[in-house]
Structure formats: C-alpha cells, structure tokens
C-alpha cells in the first residue's frame, strides 16, 4: 500500500488559470523531450552522473570539463576529466543492442563534497571557469521548507530577500504531476515529474544559484523518473516578452531505462 503522506504532499491544480498553465507546460515538456544537447548549438553542455551510458558517438575523452562540486555550505566549479569508451547497450525489449559510449568522469583534484553535474568548457560561455559559484541552495545541503503544509516543496531565499519556491502540482485533468517555479508576483510551469512511477519526491531539485554571474537566479532541475531529462534554467535566458522567470539553457538526456514504464500508478481512476 502506498504511504498516505504522498496524498498530502502535492497541491492539486483547481483554478482555471493554473490548469491553462499546466497545459502549456505539458506541451513545453514534450518539446523539451526532443531537445538534445547536440541540437542546441548555443546550449550549455552538461552531464549528471559520474558513470553514464549515452547512445551515439557524441563525446570524446578530454580534460575540458568542470565539476559542479558542492558541500553543504558552498559550491565551486573544479577541473575534471572525461574518459570515454565505446559500449553497446540493449534494453529488455530491444531486438538488438544500441551502439553508444560509456562516460566516466573524475575530478582532477580529490576533495570534500559531492558532484551535482559536469559542465563542458565552451568559449560561448566564458563564465564556465574554475572557481567559487554563487549558490543559494543545493541537494547536498539542507533545503528549506516554506511555511505551508506541503512536504515536497523547496523554498529558496534569494540575496535580495525575495522568496522563491518550487512546488509540485497535480493536474487532475491531464493526470500528470508538474513542478512550478514561484516568485512573489510570477509563476512558471517548468515540466512534468514522475512521468513513469507516478510517485513524487523532492529529489527533482538539484541546485539553485547564479551560475553565469549575471545577478539572476539559475536552477538545475531533474525530471528523471527511470529516464527523462535534467534541465538547466538560466534567469538571463528567460523570454523578456513573456512572464518567464528562467529559460532553458541546456538539457541532459539521462540513459534509457531497460525496464517497463506503462504509466500505471496509484492515481488511477
């Protein structure tokens, strides 16, 4: 039996405005599923996970990577190396193996903390350089909870005192979970959570800070559930003509799942 607390942990979308936002967010998620890092010429290239398999031949061994390394109190970008070797992978229902690569990352200098993501150096993004990174919260630290009944929300205090909250929502009409980014006067749907398991936790939050040092908050959010994407949102990439808080600046596709994801779950009617 599923634990009852999950039923109390997610806000249900009930007003027409939020449902409209949910519909547009669902469309954005579907579009995002087709956006691979190699299809974003100006996108930030990054990988989440120290040892990952990826289809195709898109990576090569090199030392032009930086580890976003975090302790509970601070984060920094540290030099790292990627080692790549050819490797095929075959899912349970695949007729034949898929050719791909095994990616193995390591920091050049060992030290305390945990790596949240690995970023590739790029002349188009000169702010990707070794050194301290302004960080407001990360998964390695203790996340603050807002003053509400929700247990899966993530609250972040920005330097100007403005509170920001990441809130999982349940869209009853479309039977999907979404996560919404909230500022005092603006709200933005980011994407779908728990698309496979239908079980929501607060592990969608990876990091928040100012990665590109432009004074606007940036976010690293995981939509991986068996498979899925991790998305980097930069405040400076927001559409100035809309009410976006942060725009998509990079997408990492997690390795494919070898199991089943039939969409069934505890929220069936």
Buried (B, 14 or more C-beta within 10 A) or exposed (E): EEEEEBEEBBBEBEEEEBBEBBBEBBEBBEEBBEBBBEEBEEBBBBBBBBEBBBBEEBBEEEEBBBBBBBBEEBBBBBBBBBBBEEBEBEEEEEEEEBEBBBBBBBBEEEEEBBBBBBBBBBEEBEBBEBEEBBBBBBBBBEBBBBEEEBBBBBBBEBEEEEBBBBBBBBBBEBEBBBBBBBBEEEBBBBBBBBBBBBBBBBEBBBBBBBBBBEEBBBBBBBBBBBBBBBBBBBBBBBEEEEEBBBBBBBBBBBBBBEEEEEEEEEBEE
